[in-house]
């Protein structure tokens, strides 16, 4: 019976009591028809008009009206309709129909049974509220930090550091600030300074995405790094993504380059701002911020140069006028722990694996360690050649591959990376590497595979490349096989795998540091975030 023809809505009305039809049309409509078409023939006219003028969707959506309409239906048609709606004969068809909840889908079936083709769903009560999500929005903690930063950018010293933990989206937050600046100041130029191809390309792609959604006009996006030209002739309105090394080289070949760019620039953004006071880079920043209306925005997860050299860190703080906007979350002393609890950052499990590298520190080695911001190259080379050390690294990676799909390996040198990748491949693990020696094509291909959807576990090893500007949310484990006493470097390495589920990452991550007890290391990213607070307090 499910394929039976049903009954037309007009047919039901043709046999309905005239009082019912007149009630459907309403008094005013009936009076109008009585005047236009008096006489007995008017009854048929009323039924035809009602069939066209009365909304069957409304009748079906209203419980009282629907019950009255169903009472007009002959017994055989009630049985057909009940069969279409799933009645299995346990109750009478009319009893079955009266007991139905009349969901949206059931009402659609009734409309079809009445021979009506509906282009829209049966009307439902109109709600006064709806929600729409922005396509390039910010989380609440990002919006709060961006607002505070913007107030400082346009008053007083007009320079500050935006201090956001690694993995929290400092690039997106900065791009919202930049797009707002470009909308407010037309025409103008924004310069984005960074070091390293990955960071620079990431910034260019991110700005193009942001401006497509937030912009109000066509602007120039100039990429200036590597072999790209540094022609400023056509750049009057937009953004210049400028490599720091490229800026220094361009200034040497054309002493007017930075001055000409600075005259057009009203906002300079320095990514990884802890590098800003290096003498060469400072000269670049100084040239770009000569205008009285020029602002300087530094971005970093680690607002210091070192772990323990307070004088060096204070020079950085002074360069940014001791103005720093740190991420703050109500009710939490440390925002990192709050972001982990809220799912913006992955919950990290830190552990160390001791490995005796056989390295014995001479008094000269100990002096070199004390004087250096990081482990001297000679000690790194000894480490990379240690059989026991490498055995422990390989064992750690094989163990992690049982639980993780994407694992980042931070090696002690290019040669160390190459050796580890070769050994892992022999053991049947998918492993690849990117280093400063890798061609652009190989680097792009290896990173694309690592970011891809493949289910087979993969290890991506690197040395000195993927600590910044690398975003792979699927990576859920990291092995730090290079000791460091640089809290900046350590935080950057950890940050590659700490993106949480609300930011497209994983709920938890595992960070294993293979250490030699003779050499220094770190182990808590939350403590790292607040390490430099004392040097940023106004004196």
C-alpha positions, 0 to 999 in steps of 0.5 A: 500500500505504500505506493498508493496515490493518497488523496488530493488536498482539494478533494478533501476540501470538496467533501468537507462541511462548508462551515469548516471551509469558511472557517479556514478562509476567515470571515473577511475573505468569505464576505468578499467572495459572497459579494463577488459571486453571490448564489449557490454556486458560491459554495463551490467557489469557496472550496476552490479558493480555500484549496489555493489560498489556505496553506496546507503546511500551516494546517499540518504544523498546527496540532489542532488544525492537523487533527481536524484535517485528518478527521476529514480523511476517509477510512481507506485513506487513513489506512493508506497514510498510516501504512506510509508512516509505518503502522504495522496494524497493532492499532487502528489507523486513526489511533496510530495517526493521532498518537504520532509525534508528527516530526518534520519528516512525518509532516513531509510525508503527509504533505506528499500524501496530499499530492503537494510538492513542497519547495521548503520545509513545513513552517516551524516557529521562528527563532529570534536568535541565530549564530554565525562564525567568522571565517578568520576569527580569534579565540577570546584570549587572542582577542583580549591580547590583540585589543591590549596590543593595539592600544599600545601600538598607537600611543606612547612609545608605540612599540611592544612585544606580544607574548603568546605561548607557542601553539596558541596562534600568534601569527593569526592574532598578529594578522588580525592586527595588521589587517585592522591597521591596513584598513585604518591607514589607507594607503600605507605599508606594513613590513613583516620581518622574519628569518628563515624561508618557512617563517616567511612563506607562512606569513605571506600565505597567512596574510593572503588568507586573512586579507581575503576575508578581512580586507577592504581593497586590493593591496600588494603582497611583496615577498622579499627573501632568497633570490627575490628582487627588492624593487620598491617602485610599485609598493605604496599600499600593502605588506612586504614580507622581508627576510632579515638576511635579505634586508641586510644584503639589500642595504649593503648593495643599496644604502637607501633601500631601508630608508626608502622602505621606512618612509612608507612604513607605519607598522613593522612586525618582527616575528621571533622578536627575541632576535631583534637586538642582534646588531645587524637586525637592530639596524634594520628595525631602527631604519624602518621605525623612523617615522613619528607615526610608525609602530613596532610589534614584536611577536614571540613565545619566549621574550628573552635572549637567554636562560640566565643572562639577565643583562642581555634580556634587559637589553631586549626589554628596553628595546621594546620600551619594556612594554609587553602584552602577555596572554592572560586568562581570568582565574589562572596565574599561568595561561599555559596551564589554563589553555591545556585545561581548555583544549587549546594546547595539547596536554604534554607528557614530558619525560627524559631518557638518560643516555651515557654518551661517554662525553667527559667534560674537560675544564675548557668544555665547562668554561665553554658551556658557561660562556655560551648561550647553547651547547658548543659545536664540538660537544655536539659532534661528540654526541652525534658520534656516540653509539650508546646515545644513538641507540637510546634515540632509536629505541625511543623513536621505535617505542613512540611509533607504536603510539603516534602517527607523526613524530618530530625528531630534533637531531644534534647535527646534519650528519646525526640526522642523516644517520638516524634516518638511515637506521630507522629506515632499516628497521622499517619505519618511514623516516625522512629529514629536512636540514639546511642542506636539503633542496627546496623540492625535497624539503617541501615533499618531505613536509607535505608527506608528514602533514598528509593523511597517511596512517603509517607512522612517520618520523621527520628528522631535522636540524636547525630548520623546523624549530619555527615556522612549521605547523603540523597539527597532527604531530603528537610526539617529539624527540629532542636528541640535541641537548640545549641550554637555550630556553628559547630553542627548547620552547620552540622545539616543544611548541611544534607538537603542543597544538590542542584539539580546539586549534586543530591539533591533538588532545595530548602529546609526548615529548622525550628528551634524550639527555646526557646527565653531564649536559644541561636541559629543560623539561616544563613549557609552562615554567618556560613561559613565565621565565622572563617576567622580572626583566619586563617589569617597569623600573 
